[in-house]
Structure formats: structure tokens, C-alpha cells
Amino acid sequence: MDDISSLLSSISPEEMEQIKDVASSLMPSQGAPAAQLPSGFTRIMQNINSRDEKTELIKALKPFLSAEKQQRADEAVRLLKLMKILPLLKELNINDLPV
């Protein structure tokens, strides 16, 4: 668990946005057939962008926290997102990804 926390703390919000941008660029465009991507990858992308009560609560409390605790709140949100997609990543077969 500490390894995941250290990994997430090393990712800046800008880097997280870049990761999202890269991932969204891998998604098929409106006209492209959805069959190009494995269903597991599509589910991962949907889960990254989905909202849940835990992350919404943390985001709502963030303005009332000190600067240090705001950073920890950001880390907690990233950790929650990662924990949400880890089981999906485990199911995803790397050989199924488009080249």
C-alpha cells in the first residue's frame, strides 16, 4: 500500500491530466468502430472519469483544509481512482491492446 501511495504522490495533477489526455486519445473517435479497443480498456476509461461519493466528499472538504492537507486530499482522490481501476487492469490482457 505504501508503494501505491508513493507512486501516486509522485504524480502531479498536470501529469495526471496528461495521462487522461493520452488515454482519451487512444479512445476511438466518433466515427471509429468501438471494436478496436478491448472492452476492459473501455471500462477502465469510464471508471477513471466516473464520480463516486468518496471522491466528491473529499473534493467538497478540500477548500476548508490547510495547504498540506489539500495536497493529501488530492493524493487520496488519486489513490481512490487507482484502487477503483486496479481490478480492471488486472483483467485486461496486454496482448489485446491495439498497436
Phi and psi in degrees as a GROMACS rama.xvg file:
@    title "Ramachandran Plot"
@    xaxis  label "Phi"
@    yaxis  label "Psi"
@TYPE xy
-65.3897  -33.1191  ASP-2
-63.9786  -41.3528  ASP-3
-66.4891  -41.8444  ILE-4
-63.346  -42.2588  SER-5
-67.641  -36.6913  SER-6
-63.0369  -46.4558  LEU-7
-67.2265  -36.9065  LEU-8
-69.1446  -22.1228  SER-9
-81.3505  -11.5776  SER-10
-93.2121  118.785  ILE-11
-79.1936  161.201  SER-12
-57.8986  -35.2548  PRO-13
-65.7161  -41.1162  GLU-14
-66.4988  -37.273  GLU-15
-62.5943  -40.4634  MET-16
-64.9533  -38.622  GLU-17
-63.5845  -40.4474  GLN-18
-61.8018  -43.732  ILE-19
-62.5482  -41.6304  LYS-20
-62.8422  -43.9263  ASP-21
-63.3878  -44.2048  VAL-22
-63.6681  -40.6836  ALA-23
-69.9334  -28.5071  SER-24
-70.5589  -22.0566  SER-25
-80.0586  -17.4273  LEU-26
-70.2372  146.564  MET-27
-66.3408  147.331  PRO-28
-72.9017  175.357  SER-29
-54.2127  -40.7709  GLN-30
-86.4325  -13.906  GLY-31
-80.0079  144.986  ALA-32
-68.5889  139.351  PRO-33
-69.1708  -15.1408  ALA-34
-69.4646  -8.0276  ALA-35
-69.4007  -27.2292  GLN-36
-109.151  143.171  LEU-37
-66.0045  149.659  PRO-38
-62.1184  -32.2863  SER-39
-62.6081  -39.142  GLY-40
-66.6364  -40.3641  PHE-41
-62.5643  -42.1113  THR-42
-63.8937  -36.7756  ARG-43
-62.8813  -45.7672  ILE-44
-63.4524  -38.1123  MET-45
-66.2921  -38.3785  GLN-46
-71.2677  -32.4644  ASN-47
-63.283  -40.1744  ILE-48
-91.0635  -6.1428  ASN-49
-77.116  155.267  SER-50
-102.114  147.2  ARG-51
-139.282  167.748  ASP-52
-63.6123  -37.1279  GLU-53
-65.2639  -48.2952  LYS-54
-69.2076  -35.3324  THR-55
-64.6022  -38.2624  GLU-56
-64.6374  -45.8884  LEU-57
-61.5504  -43.1439  ILE-58
-65.0101  -34.874  LYS-59
-71.0278  -33.0723  ALA-60
-81.7195  -20.2106  LEU-61
-53.4673  -42.6018  LYS-62
-62.3123  -19.326  PRO-63
-94.4206  3.48233  PHE-64
-102.313  158.645  LEU-65
-68.2161  167.272  SER-66
-59.2124  -42.0715  ALA-67
-63.9167  -43.3908  GLU-68
-72.6395  -26.123  LYS-69
-65.0128  -39.6871  GLN-70
-64.1212  -40.555  GLN-71
-66.307  -34.5124  ARG-72
-64.9764  -41.2016  ALA-73
-61.342  -42.3695  ASP-74
-62.6572  -39.8372  GLU-75
-64.295  -40.0167  ALA-76
-64.0516  -44.7311  VAL-77
-63.1967  -39.427  ARG-78
-64.714  -41.8045  LEU-79
-62.0983  -40.7529  LEU-80
-64.567  -42.5652  LYS-81
-64.8086  -43.773  LEU-82
-62.2921  -29.9126  MET-83
-72.6081  -34.2997  LYS-84
-97.4223  -11.3213  ILE-85
-56.6332  -45.4853  LEU-86
-61.854  -34.0653  PRO-87
-70.7818  -37.3015  LEU-88
-64.2303  -36.8067  LEU-89
-63.6019  -37.5364  LYS-90
-73.9146  -26.4887  GLU-91
-71.534  126.375  LEU-92
-88.0871  119.721  ASN-93
-60.8378  -25.7282  ILE-94
-73.3586  -14.1041  ASN-95
-85.1659  -10.271  ASP-96
-71.3573  143.734  LEU-97
-70.3888  149.283  PRO-98
